[in-house]
């Protein structure tokens, strides 16, 4: 007997079933199908649930990672903003004090000023020079020696310090004007480069770079 004959015989029996036989056959067929399909369906459901849980866990990890990265970036941005404010404050005072020192060193005719005024200028200049040295050190300590623009700022500050009036030297009016011009140019170069550094750092703050 061929499979076709078997199938034909089964189909003949099904067609020949009575309503009572059919009502008994259907539940039995359902039970058989459920016996085989039940575990398979449970496996599919369990597999889908496992995949969903894995996807959820992955999403949670990625979300936590993004939050942590954002928090780190925000923290760094806050510190960078504080660094900008402190550097700007120290630099502004430093340039002001250095300018005061130059004014105190400006040549004057000592024959027309009192000795007490000369001594007062000397004491004030000494205090200003100590303050300038402190501020200059603070500025250098705030800078990153691995960044070229920071190193260039240190170079410009050093160059500015070598400009201006020399003590115990007699200046003509033209020489005095030239010395003042050279010092102002050096001071302006420091200010311009410092503004460039502050702008660059501020752009990093706005972008939230870590």
Secondary structure, DSSP 8 states (H G I E B T S, - for coil): --HHHHHHHHHHHHHT--HHHHHHHHHHHHHHHHHHHHHHHHHHHHHHHHHHHHHHHHHHHHHHHHHHHHHHHHHHHHHHHHHHHHHHHHHHHHHHHHHHHHHHHS---GGGS-HHHHHHHHHHHHHHHHHHHHHHHHHHHHS-TT-HHHHHHHHHHHHHHT-S--TT----HHHHHHHHHHHHHHHHHHHHHHHHHHHHHHHHHHHT--
